[in-house]
Amino acid sequence: MSQHIDVIISQGRVGDRTDGALPGALKAGTGLAALLAVEPRIIGTPSASTTDDWSVSLPAASETLTQLRDALRLSLDAGRLPVLATNTCGASIGTLPTVAERFPEAVVLWIDAHGDFNTPQTTGSGYLGGMVLLPGAPALSRAPPRALSVSGGACAPDRVPSGCGCVCARRRSSSCRWPTAAPA
């Protein structure tokens, strides 16, 4: 079975605000690859974390997001099962659109410490990783064309109630909710 699995490890900065995420993804991904006896595919080049706004981190992550998208597509095209070890939720901007494109009826179960449904109007931090489940939201529709080309269409707002689920690890808070466009 492991001969049919591709382990893809994200190592490019995708809005990382802490220095532990990149080494954590690398350790988890290489450990899984070793367990499965497969060679991992490492995407991106590590760089220092910084606290910046989505409007800065999204264009900066464009190359890594494109490479993640392409690696996922190659794996699926080869009939393999891709398993990703990523450094931030923002890395999903490069992968969820491909899942939605290839598997339109796919359901995403998002397990996280917070719901990543923010927009520039609802975020208190501007963190890119907090906006990944609504790639059609204003945050990404105003993104530079190169970044937008890898981000559009993962969980469109009209599919959120039926196509995405959110399980929050913290007590329910204002950051763990369905977007206002979705029924309660």
C-alpha positions in Angstrom: 0.0 0.0 0.0 2.8 2.5 0.9 4.0 2.3 -2.7 0.8 4.2 -3.7 1.3 7.0 -1.2 3.1 10.3 -1.8 4.2 12.3 1.2 4.4 16.0 0.4 6.0 18.3 2.9 5.5 22.0 2.8 8.7 24.0 3.7 8.0 27.4 2.2 6.7 30.2 4.4 2.9 30.5 4.0 2.1 33.2 6.5 4.0 31.5 9.3 4.1 33.7 12.4 6.1 31.3 14.6 9.3 29.5 13.9 8.1 26.0 15.0 5.8 25.2 12.1 8.3 24.5 9.4 10.5 22.2 11.5 7.4 20.5 12.8 6.0 19.8 9.3 9.4 18.5 8.2 9.7 16.2 11.2 6.2 14.9 10.9 6.5 14.4 7.1 9.9 12.7 7.2 8.8 10.5 10.0 5.7 9.4 8.1 7.7 8.9 5.0 10.2 6.7 6.9 7.4 4.7 8.4 5.9 4.2 5.0 9.3 3.6 3.4 8.7 6.2 0.7 10.8 9.2 -0.4 9.1 12.5 0.6 8.7 15.4 -1.7 9.8 18.6 0.0 8.2 21.8 -1.4 9.5 25.3 -0.8 12.5 26.8 1.0 12.3 27.7 4.7 12.5 31.3 5.7 12.0 33.2 9.0 8.6 33.7 10.4 7.2 37.2 10.6 4.0 38.8 11.7 2.5 40.3 8.5 -0.9 40.8 7.0 -2.5 38.5 4.5 -2.0 41.1 1.8 1.8 40.7 2.2 2.0 37.0 3.0 -0.2 35.7 0.2 1.9 37.2 -2.6 5.0 36.1 -0.8 3.7 32.5 -0.6 2.6 32.3 -4.2 5.5 30.1 -5.4 5.1 27.6 -2.5 1.4 27.5 -3.0 1.8 26.9 -6.8 4.3 24.1 -6.1 2.0 22.5 -3.5 -0.8 22.6 -6.0 1.3 21.1 -8.7 2.7 18.3 -6.4 -0.9 17.4 -5.4 -2.0 17.3 -9.0 0.9 15.1 -10.1 0.2 12.7 -7.3 -3.5 12.5 -8.1 -2.7 12.2 -11.9 -0.5 9.2 -11.1 -3.4 7.5 -9.2 -1.5 7.9 -5.9 -2.8 9.0 -2.4 -1.2 12.3 -1.5 -0.6 12.9 2.2 0.5 16.4 3.1 2.5 17.6 6.1 2.1 21.4 6.0 3.3 24.2 8.2 0.2 26.4 8.3 -3.4 26.3 7.4 -2.6 28.8 4.7 -0.9 26.0 2.7 -4.4 24.7 2.0 -4.9 27.6 -0.3 -2.7 25.8 -2.7 -4.3 22.4 -2.3 -8.0 22.6 -1.5 -8.9 24.1 -4.9 -7.5 21.0 -6.6 -9.5 18.8 -4.3 -12.6 20.7 -5.1 -11.8 20.6 -8.8 -11.1 16.9 -8.9 -13.7 15.8 -6.4 -16.6 18.2 -6.5 -18.6 16.3 -4.0 -15.7 16.1 -1.5 -16.5 17.1 2.1 -13.8 18.9 4.1 -13.7 18.3 7.8 -11.6 21.1 9.2 -10.2 20.2 12.7 -8.4 23.2 14.1 -8.1 25.4 17.2 -10.2 28.0 15.3 -12.5 28.3 12.3 -10.6 29.6 9.3 -13.6 31.5 7.8 -12.4 35.1 8.3 -12.4 37.9 5.8 -10.5 41.2 6.0 -13.6 42.6 7.7 -13.9 39.9 10.4 -10.2 39.1 11.2 -8.6 40.9 14.1 -5.1 39.8 13.1 -5.0 39.8 9.3 -3.5 36.3 9.5 -3.6 34.5 6.1 -4.2 31.1 7.8 -7.4 32.4 9.2 -9.0 32.9 5.8 -8.4 29.7 3.9 -11.8 28.1 3.9 -13.4 31.0 2.0 -11.0 31.5 -0.9 -13.7 33.5 -2.7 -13.9 35.9 0.2 -12.8 39.5 -0.3 -9.3 38.7 1.1 -8.4 36.6 -1.9 -10.6 38.2 -4.5 -8.4 41.3 -4.0 -5.2 39.3 -4.1 -2.6 39.8 -6.9 -3.6 37.7 -10.0 -0.7 35.3 -9.5 -1.7 34.5 -6.0 -5.4 34.4 -6.9 -4.8 31.8 -9.6 -3.7 29.2 -7.0 -6.4 30.1 -4.5 -9.8 30.4 -6.1 -12.6 28.0 -5.5 -11.8 25.7 -2.6 -14.9 26.0 -0.4 -17.1 28.6 -2.1 -19.4 30.4 0.4 -22.5 28.7 -1.0 -21.0 25.3 -0.4 -19.8 25.9 3.2 -22.9 24.5 4.9 -22.9 21.3 2.9 -19.3 21.0 1.8 -17.2 22.0 4.8 -17.4 21.2 8.5 -15.5 23.0 11.3 -14.5 21.3 14.5 -12.8 23.7 16.9 -10.4 22.5 19.5 -11.0 25.5 21.8 -14.2 26.6 23.5 -16.6 28.1 21.1 -15.6 31.7 20.4 -16.2 34.4 17.9 -13.4 32.8 15.7 -15.2 29.5 15.6 -18.4 30.0 13.7 -20.0 29.7 10.3 -19.6 32.7 8.1 -22.6 35.1 8.2 -23.6 34.0 4.7 -24.3 30.5 5.9 -27.4 29.4 7.8 -27.0 28.9 11.5 
